[in-house]
């Protein structure tokens, strides 16, 4: 059983990273143009990041 613990933890950690990426990209995509300007960016500069699948960093 202990031989399965380490791989299971690694899989769980990867899933957490993927979920965080997906959440961050959804939040970024939901920002208004005004909010993006306040952040010092625009939609054109973040479109690539938002379009990435969750498993890509």
C-alpha positions, 0 to 999 in steps of 0.5 A: 500500500505505501508504494501507492501513496507517493504516486497518489500524492503526486497525482493529487498535487498535479490536479491541484495545480491544474485546477488553480490554473483553470481558475486563474484563467477563468478569472482573468477572462472575466475581467473587464477592459477597465480592470485589465487597464488598471492591471496595466494590460489589455485583452490582446496581451492576455488572450494567449494565456486565457486560451491555453488548456489547463494542463499547459503552464 
